[in-house]
């Protein structure tokens, strides 16, 4: 009887362990949301802005609804050579590695080399008559999405924007 009881205890422990681990607060998750992680370039001159965790979460929701179909995980499904990772954003013309520059892009997107408008091909506020997911977005929504795009590589590492290159 004693061995049966021990076996049942072991089984219960094995079954409960995954649930307990899911419910426990993660120290890794807590470390990801410090001020350094939430601080990104506000404009091309290097001025910094610190977002709140709730602003980033809100930006993620709007991003997933408005942009996630083509940019899930920071990749670009239609052109996997151009991701939303910091290096790629910095090499665009003009550079798109700040909140102000990303908001400008979401209003009126240009090709990666900056030579022409692509608002007829890429969702934007300028083309909201065609791309319905952009119709109800405010400047604040765009600002939060830009914050999410810039904070994500700090949290997700190479998984953000890596796409097929890394995985």
Order of alpha helices (4+ residues) and beta strands (2+ residues): alpha-alpha-alpha-beta-beta-alpha-alpha-alpha-alpha-alpha-alpha
